[in-house]
């Protein structure tokens, strides 16, 4: 067999594998333990962003399907809440094991509908599975308390119970991990749930639902609504009086709308919203660490992450060297289909996402920025954009106030510590900051003044299932992950009794 023939055969085998993985995903709504079409019979298409082609169609839920899902969740709530914590823990443990056993299949599916390279997708499966393992361990540690009243006459017994049916809305950029980060604590706490995945990436969630049935989730506990009309589905759920908590990850604009809708029924709300992360490199920073951290903070998930470094502030004394080294690393990355061997950077999610990056870079260049590498999208099928480093960026540039959500690193310089702290905090967002310095006193001094919910000190990744993820200001409310991530799904009450 010639080399060309062998290569063609391997390509055909890869395409057949892709088609097989996509075909294995249920295409219906999951309600009350059953797969079913939308009541209207409507469907919508899911696109492969690397080829701008439809992968398949899935059921398109409407208001009638939302009512069916909330009825199923409500009917299952009492029995599910009474389930032994160990039983819920074991379901999550089995879920963890099944995810890891199917890492390759899930990674390929995620890459096909979202675009990230397979290596990153495999990493997301492992990260996602860890949420199930973490909350499996926490499910049996929901604690209350016993105390004496100050006057000694009463005793207080503090108890925790599940908040009730919950609505979980997940984003397209981490279609598996953001699902397990919400589903894990809901199961551990004893809440039934309705999950509404992003319309761009519903296939991964549908596959996860199938896996969780295998792990032992009872009928009605987990319900999944895929829809291209989220307003028609979500608003009646929030206003209907049955759902008791909303957990949403997405844009600040949508989060504000959902917060308004949740106010009518006074729902418990967790919102993980937009970010505009500053990345600060001090004069005494270890540049090896700083460049490595910048690659992680900027290029994780193709830059399509709320935690992505959006504004890089580098001390003037090291700015030239840092920029050159970062541009060298970014320029050497291979752009291509995430399924192809050697790909470092996959496509952006859709044409709208790529057009936004194009516009932000063009605006920065118009205002005086210099392109060290990249600066343009690639031609041909798919929504690809070259990894880009910009220097001499004006603070007035649009990309300084908007989430870039793409592989673009804008670099500004500073000379004064107070100056860079003020610049870093000069945003409505407050999700995460990154700080690189070898001086311990400076690290604490700056960290205490940064107005964000999380700080990466000499590292470019802060996410961990054991840590409380979340931000301040317009970046959201509440926390996900860690012990506090379980508390978000629990109500605290106490019993007071006299002791004669």
C-alpha positions as CSV (number, residue, x, y, z in Angstrom):
1,X,0.0,0.0,0.0
2,X,1.4,3.4,-1.0
3,X,1.8,6.2,1.5
4,X,-0.9,8.2,-0.2
5,X,-3.4,5.3,-0.1
6,X,-2.6,4.6,3.6
7,X,-3.1,8.2,4.5
8,X,-6.5,8.2,2.6
9,X,-7.5,5.0,4.4
10,X,-6.6,6.5,7.8
11,X,-8.6,9.7,7.0
12,X,-11.6,7.6,6.0
13,X,-11.4,5.6,9.3
14,X,-11.2,8.9,11.3
15,X,-14.3,10.2,9.5
16,X,-16.2,7.0,10.1
17,X,-15.2,7.2,13.8
18,X,-16.5,10.7,14.0
19,X,-19.8,9.8,12.4
20,X,-20.1,6.8,14.7
21,X,-19.6,8.9,17.9
22,X,-22.1,11.6,16.8
23,X,-24.6,8.9,15.8
24,X,-24.4,7.3,19.2
25,X,-25.8,10.4,21.0
26,X,-29.6,10.5,21.8
27,X,-31.3,13.2,19.8
28,X,-34.4,13.7,22.0
29,X,-35.3,15.5,25.2
30,X,-34.7,13.6,28.4
31,X,-37.8,14.0,30.6
32,X,-38.9,11.8,33.5
33,X,-36.4,9.1,32.6
34,X,-37.5,8.8,29.0
35,X,-36.1,10.1,25.7
36,X,-38.8,11.9,23.6
37,X,-39.1,14.3,20.7
38,X,-40.2,17.9,21.3
39,X,-43.9,18.2,21.6
40,X,-44.0,20.3,18.5
41,X,-41.8,17.9,16.6
42,X,-39.3,20.7,16.0
43,X,-35.5,20.1,15.7
44,X,-32.5,22.3,15.2
45,X,-29.0,21.7,13.8
46,X,-25.7,21.4,15.6
47,X,-22.7,22.6,13.7
48,X,-19.1,21.5,13.5
49,X,-17.2,24.8,13.7
50,X,-14.1,23.4,12.1
51,X,-15.9,22.8,8.8
52,X,-19.0,25.0,9.2
53,X,-21.2,22.0,8.5
54,X,-24.1,20.4,10.4
55,X,-23.2,17.4,12.5
56,X,-26.8,16.4,13.3
57,X,-30.1,17.6,14.5
58,X,-31.6,17.4,18.0
59,X,-35.0,18.0,19.5
60,X,-36.0,21.7,19.9
61,X,-37.9,22.1,23.2
62,X,-40.7,24.6,23.7
63,X,-42.9,25.8,26.6
64,X,-44.9,22.5,26.6
65,X,-41.7,20.5,27.0
66,X,-40.6,22.8,29.8
67,X,-43.8,22.1,31.7
68,X,-43.3,18.4,31.3
69,X,-39.8,18.6,32.6
70,X,-40.7,20.6,35.7
71,X,-43.5,18.3,36.5
72,X,-41.1,15.3,36.3
73,X,-38.6,17.1,38.6
74,X,-41.2,18.1,41.1
75,X,-42.7,14.6,41.2
76,X,-39.3,13.1,42.0
77,X,-38.1,15.6,44.5
78,X,-39.5,14.3,47.8
79,X,-38.3,10.7,47.2
80,X,-34.9,11.8,45.9
81,X,-34.4,14.2,48.9
82,X,-35.0,11.2,51.2
83,X,-32.4,9.0,49.5
84,X,-29.5,8.0,51.7
85,X,-26.5,10.3,51.2
86,X,-24.3,7.2,50.6
87,X,-26.6,6.2,47.7
88,X,-26.3,9.6,46.1
89,X,-22.5,9.5,46.6
90,X,-22.2,6.1,44.9
91,X,-24.1,7.4,41.9
92,X,-21.6,10.2,41.5
93,X,-18.7,7.8,42.0
94,X,-20.0,5.5,39.3
95,X,-20.5,8.6,37.1
96,X,-16.8,9.5,37.6
97,X,-15.7,6.1,36.6
98,X,-17.9,6.0,33.5
99,X,-16.6,9.4,32.4
100,X,-13.0,8.2,32.7
101,X,-13.7,4.9,30.9
102,X,-15.2,6.9,28.0
103,X,-12.7,9.7,27.9
104,X,-11.8,9.2,24.3
105,X,-15.4,9.0,23.0
106,X,-16.5,12.1,25.0
107,X,-13.4,14.0,24.0
108,X,-14.0,13.4,20.3
109,X,-17.7,14.3,20.6
110,X,-16.7,17.6,22.4
111,X,-14.1,18.4,19.8
112,X,-16.6,17.9,17.0
113,X,-19.2,20.2,18.3
114,X,-17.1,22.8,20.1
115,X,-13.8,22.8,18.2
116,X,-11.1,22.5,20.9
117,X,-8.2,20.2,20.2
118,X,-8.5,16.6,21.3
119,X,-5.8,16.9,23.9
120,X,-7.7,19.8,25.6
121,X,-11.0,17.9,25.3
122,X,-9.4,14.9,27.0
123,X,-8.3,17.2,29.7
124,X,-11.8,18.6,30.1
125,X,-13.2,15.1,30.5
126,X,-10.8,14.4,33.3
127,X,-11.5,17.8,34.9
128,X,-15.3,17.2,34.5
129,X,-15.1,13.8,36.1
130,X,-13.3,15.3,39.1
131,X,-16.4,17.3,40.0
132,X,-18.3,14.0,40.3
133,X,-15.5,12.5,42.4
134,X,-15.3,15.6,44.7
135,X,-19.0,15.8,45.3
136,X,-19.3,12.1,45.8
137,X,-17.0,12.6,48.7
138,X,-18.9,15.6,50.0
139,X,-22.4,14.0,49.7
140,X,-21.9,12.1,52.9
141,X,-20.6,15.2,54.8
142,X,-23.6,17.5,54.8
143,X,-23.4,18.7,58.4
144,X,-25.7,20.5,60.8
145,X,-25.1,21.5,64.4
146,X,-26.3,21.6,68.0
147,X,-25.9,24.6,70.3
148,X,-27.1,26.2,73.5
149,X,-28.9,29.5,73.4
150,X,-27.1,32.4,75.1
151,X,-29.5,32.4,78.0
152,X,-29.1,28.7,78.5
153,X,-32.8,28.0,78.3
154,X,-33.1,26.6,74.7
155,X,-31.3,24.2,72.4
156,X,-30.9,24.8,68.7
157,X,-30.6,22.0,66.2
158,X,-29.3,23.2,62.9
159,X,-30.2,21.1,59.8
160,X,-29.6,21.3,56.1
161,X,-31.9,20.0,53.3
162,X,-32.0,20.3,49.5
163,X,-33.3,23.6,48.2
164,X,-35.6,21.7,45.8
165,X,-35.9,21.4,42.0
166,X,-33.2,23.4,40.3
167,X,-32.6,24.8,36.8
168,X,-29.0,24.5,35.5
169,X,-28.0,26.4,32.4
170,X,-24.6,25.5,30.9
171,X,-22.4,27.3,28.4
172,X,-20.9,26.1,25.1
173,X,-17.3,26.6,25.9
174,X,-16.9,23.8,28.5
175,X,-19.9,21.6,27.6
176,X,-19.0,18.8,29.9
177,X,-17.2,20.3,32.9
178,X,-19.8,23.1,33.4
179,X,-22.4,20.4,33.4
180,X,-20.7,18.2,36.0
181,X,-19.9,21.3,38.1
182,X,-23.6,21.9,38.5
183,X,-25.0,18.4,38.3
184,X,-22.5,17.0,40.9
185,X,-23.6,19.2,43.8
186,X,-27.3,19.0,42.9
187,X,-27.1,15.2,43.1
188,X,-25.0,15.3,46.3
189,X,-27.5,17.7,48.0
190,X,-30.6,15.7,46.9
191,X,-32.0,18.2,44.3
192,X,-33.8,17.2,41.2
193,X,-32.9,19.2,38.2
194,X,-33.6,20.5,34.7
195,X,-30.5,21.1,32.6
196,X,-30.6,23.4,29.6
197,X,-27.3,23.2,27.6
198,X,-26.2,25.8,25.2
199,X,-27.7,25.4,21.7
200,X,-24.2,25.3,20.1
201,X,-23.1,22.3,22.1
202,X,-26.0,20.1,23.3
203,X,-24.6,16.7,22.2
204,X,-22.1,16.4,25.1
205,X,-24.8,17.0,27.6
206,X,-27.2,14.5,26.0
207,X,-24.4,11.9,26.2
208,X,-23.7,12.8,29.8
209,X,-27.4,12.3,30.6
210,X,-27.2,8.8,29.1
211,X,-24.2,8.0,31.1
212,X,-25.8,9.2,34.4
213,X,-28.8,6.9,33.8
214,X,-26.2,4.1,33.6
215,X,-24.7,5.4,36.8
216,X,-28.1,5.0,38.5
217,X,-29.8,8.4,38.5
218,X,-33.5,7.7,39.1
219,X,-36.3,8.8,36.8
220,X,-37.2,12.4,37.0
221,X,-34.0,13.5,38.9
222,X,-32.1,14.6,35.8
223,X,-34.0,16.2,32.9
224,X,-32.4,17.7,29.9
225,X,-34.0,20.3,27.5
226,X,-32.2,21.2,24.3
227,X,-33.6,24.2,22.6
228,X,-32.8,27.0,20.1
229,X,-35.4,29.1,21.9
230,X,-34.1,29.5,25.4
231,X,-36.3,32.4,26.3
232,X,-39.4,30.4,25.6
233,X,-38.2,27.6,27.8
234,X,-36.4,29.3,30.6
235,X,-38.6,32.2,31.6
236,X,-41.7,30.1,32.4
237,X,-39.5,27.8,34.5
238,X,-38.2,30.7,36.5
239,X,-41.6,32.3,37.0
240,X,-43.6,29.1,37.5
241,X,-43.1,28.6,41.3
242,X,-41.7,25.1,41.2
243,X,-38.0,25.7,40.5
244,X,-36.3,26.9,43.7
245,X,-32.7,27.7,42.4
246,X,-31.0,28.8,39.2
247,X,-27.4,28.1,38.4
248,X,-26.3,29.8,35.2
249,X,-22.9,30.2,33.5
250,X,-22.8,32.6,30.6
251,X,-22.7,36.2,29.6
252,X,-23.3,39.1,32.0
253,X,-26.0,40.5,29.8
254,X,-28.1,37.3,29.9
255,X,-27.3,36.8,33.6
256,X,-28.8,40.2,34.5
257,X,-32.0,39.2,32.6
258,X,-32.2,35.8,34.4
259,X,-31.7,37.6,37.7
260,X,-34.7,39.8,37.1
261,X,-36.8,36.8,36.1
262,X,-35.7,34.9,39.2
263,X,-36.7,37.8,41.5
264,X,-40.4,37.2,41.1
265,X,-40.3,33.8,42.9
266,X,-37.3,34.9,45.1
267,X,-35.1,32.1,43.8
268,X,-31.7,31.1,45.1
269,X,-29.3,32.2,42.3
270,X,-25.8,31.3,41.4
271,X,-24.4,33.2,38.4
272,X,-21.0,32.7,36.9
273,X,-20.8,35.5,34.3
274,X,-18.3,37.4,32.1
275,X,-14.7,38.3,32.9
276,X,-12.0,40.8,31.9
277,X,-9.0,39.2,33.6
278,X,-5.9,41.3,34.1
279,X,-2.6,39.5,33.8
280,X,0.1,41.4,35.7
281,X,3.8,40.8,35.2
282,X,6.0,42.7,37.7
283,X,9.6,43.7,37.1
284,X,10.9,40.9,39.4
285,X,8.8,38.2,37.8
286,X,10.3,34.9,36.6
287,X,9.7,35.4,32.9
288,X,9.8,31.6,32.2
289,X,6.9,31.3,34.6
290,X,5.2,34.4,33.3
291,X,5.3,33.3,29.6
292,X,4.2,29.8,30.5
293,X,1.4,31.2,32.6
294,X,0.3,33.6,29.9
295,X,0.1,30.7,27.4
296,X,-2.2,28.8,29.8
297,X,-4.3,31.8,30.9
298,X,-4.7,33.0,27.3
299,X,-4.8,29.9,25.1
300,X,-6.7,27.5,27.2
301,X,-9.8,26.6,25.3
302,X,-8.6,28.8,22.3
303,X,-9.1,31.8,24.5
304,X,-12.8,31.1,24.7
305,X,-13.0,31.2,28.5
306,X,-14.3,33.7,31.0
307,X,-11.1,33.1,32.9
308,X,-8.9,34.0,29.9
309,X,-6.3,36.7,30.3
310,X,-7.9,39.6,28.6
311,X,-5.5,42.5,29.4
312,X,-1.8,41.9,29.9
313,X,0.0,44.6,32.0
314,X,3.8,44.1,31.9
315,X,6.3,46.2,33.7
316,X,8.2,48.4,31.2
317,X,11.5,47.0,32.2
318,X,10.6,43.5,30.9
319,X,7.9,44.2,28.4
320,X,9.9,43.9,25.2
321,X,11.4,40.5,26.2
322,X,8.1,39.2,27.5
323,X,6.2,40.3,24.3
324,X,8.9,38.7,22.0
325,X,8.9,35.5,23.9
326,X,5.1,35.3,24.0
327,X,4.8,36.1,20.3
328,X,7.4,33.4,19.5
329,X,5.3,30.8,21.4
330,X,2.0,32.0,20.0
331,X,3.3,32.2,16.5
332,X,4.6,28.6,16.6
333,X,1.1,27.1,17.5
334,X,-0.5,25.0,14.8
335,X,-4.1,26.0,13.8
336,X,-6.4,23.3,12.5
337,X,-9.2,20.9,13.1
338,X,-9.2,19.7,16.7
339,X,-9.3,16.1,15.5
340,X,-6.1,16.4,13.5
341,X,-2.8,15.2,15.0
342,X,-0.6,18.1,16.0
343,X,-3.3,20.7,16.2
344,X,-2.7,23.3,19.0
345,X,-5.5,25.7,18.2
346,X,-9.0,24.8,17.0
347,X,-11.7,27.0,15.5
348,X,-13.8,29.6,17.3
349,X,-17.3,28.5,18.0
350,X,-19.1,30.3,15.1
351,X,-18.9,33.1,12.6
352,X,-20.2,35.7,15.0
353,X,-17.5,34.8,17.5
354,X,-14.8,35.1,14.8
355,X,-16.2,38.4,13.5
356,X,-16.1,39.8,17.0
357,X,-12.4,39.0,17.3
358,X,-11.7,40.4,13.9
359,X,-13.4,43.7,14.8
360,X,-11.7,44.0,18.2
361,X,-8.2,43.5,16.7
362,X,-8.9,45.9,13.9
363,X,-10.1,48.5,16.4
364,X,-6.9,48.1,18.4
365,X,-4.6,48.4,15.4
366,X,-6.5,51.5,14.3
367,X,-5.7,53.0,17.7
368,X,-2.0,52.3,17.3
369,X,-1.4,48.7,18.4
370,X,1.4,46.7,16.7
371,X,0.8,43.1,15.6
372,X,3.7,40.9,16.6
373,X,2.1,37.7,15.3
374,X,-1.2,36.8,13.9
375,X,-3.8,39.5,13.6
376,X,-6.1,37.9,11.0
377,X,-8.5,35.0,10.5
378,X,-7.5,32.1,8.2
379,X,-9.3,31.6,4.9
380,X,-11.3,28.5,4.0
381,X,-14.0,26.5,5.8
382,X,-14.3,26.7,9.5
383,X,-14.0,29.6,12.0
384,X,-10.3,29.8,12.5
385,X,-8.3,32.8,13.9
386,X,-4.5,33.0,14.1
387,X,-3.0,33.3,17.6
388,X,-2.2,37.0,18.0
389,X,0.0,39.2,20.2
390,X,-0.5,43.0,20.2
391,X,1.8,45.6,21.7
392,X,1.4,49.3,22.2
393,X,-2.3,48.8,22.9
394,X,-4.3,51.9,23.7
395,X,-6.4,51.7,26.9
396,X,-9.2,53.1,24.9
397,X,-9.3,50.0,22.6
398,X,-12.6,48.1,22.7
399,X,-10.8,44.8,23.6
400,X,-9.8,46.4,26.9
401,X,-13.4,46.6,28.1
402,X,-14.9,43.6,26.2
403,X,-14.3,39.9,26.6
404,X,-12.2,38.9,23.5
405,X,-13.1,35.2,23.6
406,X,-10.4,34.4,21.2
407,X,-6.6,33.8,20.9
408,X,-5.6,37.4,21.2
409,X,-3.1,38.8,23.8
410,X,-3.0,42.6,24.1
411,X,0.0,43.9,26.0
412,X,0.2,47.2,27.8
413,X,3.1,48.5,30.0
414,X,3.2,50.0,33.5
415,X,5.9,51.4,35.8
416,X,4.0,52.1,39.0
417,X,2.3,49.5,41.3
418,X,-0.6,51.6,42.2
419,X,-1.1,52.5,38.6
420,X,-1.4,48.9,37.5
421,X,-3.7,48.0,40.4
422,X,-6.0,50.9,39.4
423,X,-6.0,49.8,35.8
424,X,-6.6,46.1,36.7
425,X,-9.7,47.1,38.8
426,X,-11.0,49.6,36.2
427,X,-13.7,47.2,34.9
428,X,-17.2,46.2,35.8
429,X,-16.0,42.6,35.9
430,X,-14.2,40.8,38.8
431,X,-13.8,37.1,38.1
432,X,-10.1,36.4,38.1
433,X,-6.7,38.1,38.1
434,X,-3.2,36.8,37.4
435,X,-0.1,38.1,39.1
436,X,3.5,37.2,38.5
437,X,6.1,38.3,41.0
438,X,8.9,36.7,43.0
439,X,8.5,39.1,45.9
440,X,6.2,37.6,48.6
441,X,5.3,41.0,50.2
442,X,4.4,42.4,46.8
443,X,2.3,39.3,46.0
444,X,0.2,39.8,49.1
445,X,0.1,43.6,48.8
446,X,-1.2,43.5,45.3
447,X,-3.5,40.5,45.7
448,X,-5.3,42.1,48.6
449,X,-6.1,45.1,46.4
450,X,-7.3,43.3,43.3
451,X,-11.0,43.3,43.1
452,X,-11.7,39.8,41.8
453,X,-13.0,36.6,43.3
454,X,-10.0,34.5,42.3
455,X,-6.2,35.2,41.9
456,X,-3.7,33.1,40.1
457,X,-0.3,33.8,41.7
458,X,2.5,32.7,39.4
459,X,0.2,30.3,37.6
460,X,-2.2,30.7,34.7
461,X,-5.0,28.2,35.7
462,X,-7.1,28.7,38.8
463,X,-10.0,26.2,38.3
464,X,-10.1,23.2,40.6
465,X,-13.1,21.2,41.7
466,X,-12.0,21.5,45.3
467,X,-11.9,25.3,45.2
468,X,-14.8,27.9,45.3
469,X,-15.0,29.3,41.7
470,X,-16.7,32.6,41.2
471,X,-16.4,36.3,40.9
472,X,-17.5,39.7,42.2
473,X,-19.2,42.7,40.6
474,X,-20.7,41.9,37.2
475,X,-18.9,38.6,37.1
476,X,-21.6,37.0,39.2
477,X,-23.0,35.7,42.5
478,X,-22.3,32.6,44.5
479,X,-19.6,30.0,44.1
480,X,-19.2,26.7,42.4
481,X,-16.9,23.9,43.5
482,X,-15.4,23.3,46.9
483,X,-17.5,22.8,50.0
484,X,-19.3,26.0,49.4
485,X,-20.4,24.7,46.0
486,X,-22.5,22.1,47.8
487,X,-24.0,24.7,50.3
488,X,-25.4,26.6,47.3
489,X,-27.8,23.7,46.8
490,X,-28.8,23.4,50.5
491,X,-31.2,25.4,52.7
492,X,-30.3,25.9,56.4
493,X,-33.0,25.8,59.0
494,X,-33.0,25.2,62.8
495,X,-35.2,23.7,65.4
496,X,-35.5,25.5,68.7
497,X,-36.7,23.7,71.8
498,X,-36.8,24.7,75.5
499,X,-34.9,22.6,78.0
500,X,-36.6,22.8,81.3
